[in-house]
Amino acid sequence: MELFQLKVFHLVSEYKSFTAASKSVFRSQSATSYQIKLLEDELETKLFKRIGSKRVELTPEGILFKELTRDLYYKSNSIVEQFASARKKYTDSIVNFCSTGLITCLVIPDVIEKTAFLYPNMKIRIHNPPGEKYFNMLRNNETDFCLGYFDSYPADIMYHEFFNSPWYIVTKDNHPLVNKQDFSLEEMLKYPLIMPSMNSIHRNRFDNYIKSKNLSYTVSIETPDTPANSRVFIMAGMGIFIAVSPWLKYNDITGLFIKDISNILEDTYKIGIIYRKNKIFSSSAKIFLKLLAPDFDGFIA
């Protein structure tokens, strides 16, 4: 027996009508009748008898069942109401975190959409400070957590990876590299690059890898750390754009040459949850983090 069947039974007994009971639970009459049939099959007895064409009354067994389940029915209604009230309080708050434009626009939009659908009262506040400010914001409780990646972390800062992507080059389909089956990193870097601004985590990650190989590159244009402008500059022939997999998902790639360069750029694009050690997360932050990374285990009971 399910709670919904119990609810339908009591409503039909109160209204003495399948039609009225169906309207009260926003179901069709056939759906309501089916729930009662399932209940009667489980109890192996008839609970209602028809009086005329539209009215029903309880059978003796139905009267007995109603008496036995009356308290349970009212308690279940109370629990549902209490849960709805508690859920509103639980989620009627703000999840507050730092992220880059690229991560916000390309990596986590599905999580944001799911959060808004499941918890409409929850508010989301996203900061986009320079990466070097992340640690102090975490220490000062100015943000619940941050999304990004650094090569190293202080002892009081924790990291949990939830996203990993190879790098891709994206350029016009008439670029000289299009006709080459294989090319080296050095050869690729002979051509100008379209890059995010200097203070972005995306840019810092790429720069650190290039420096580790004792290489350098030229930049044709620096763009804000958002995906919207990139295609415009690529189609204008301004150079090679270094992209990650979500960029390919959310952008029109018609007329573009795209190549996975993980064979020459071994370091992948990583994103993780960055948070203060022993951080006690708000209820809204816990909800968001579990939707973002179900395996995240940084919660303190």
JOHU-V989049 format. One line per field, one symbol per residue. ss: DSSP state (A for helix, B for strand, O for the rest). psi: psi as a letter, one per 40 degrees, with the letter a starting at -180 (. if undefined). burial: # if it has 9 or more other ideal C-beta (glycine too) atoms within 8 Angstrom, else .. A space follows every 10 residues. Layout:
BEGIN
ss = ???
psi = ???
burial = ???
END
This chain:
BEGIN
ss = OOAAAAAAAA AAAAAOOAAA AAAAOOOOAA AAAAAAAAAA AAAOOOOBBB BOOOBBBBOA AAAAAAAAAA AAAAAAAAAA AAAAAAAAAA AOOBBBBBOO AAAAAAAOAA AAAAAAAAOO OOBBBBBOOO AAAAAAAAAO OOOOBBBBOO OOOOOOBBBB BBBBBOBBBB BBOOOAAAAO OOOOAAAAOO OOBBBBOOOO AAAAAAAAAA AAOOOOOOBB BBBOOOOOOA AAAAAOOOOB BBBBAAAAAA OOOOOBBBBB OOOOOOOOBB BBBBBBOOOO OOAAAAAAAA AAOOOOOOOO O
psi = hidddddddd ddddefhddd ddddefiidd dddddddddd ddefihdiih haddiiiiid dddddddded dddddddddd dddddddddd egahhhiiii dddddddedd ddddddddge ehihhhigii deedddddde feidiihahi diiidehihh heihiiiiih iieeidedeh diiidddded iiihiiidei dddddddddd ddefiiiihd ihiifieded dddddefeah hhiiddddde iheheihhhh fedegdhihi hihhihhfhh iidddddddd ddgdehfeih .
burial = ....###### ###.####.# ##..#...#. ###.##.### ..#...##.. ....##.##. ###.##..## ..#..##... .......#.# #.######## #########. ##.###..#. .#.#..##.. #..##.##.. ..######## ......#### ##..###### ##..#.##.. ....#.###. #######..# ######.### ....#...## #.#.###.## #.##...### ########.# #....###.. ##.##..### ######..#. ########## ###..#.#.. .
END
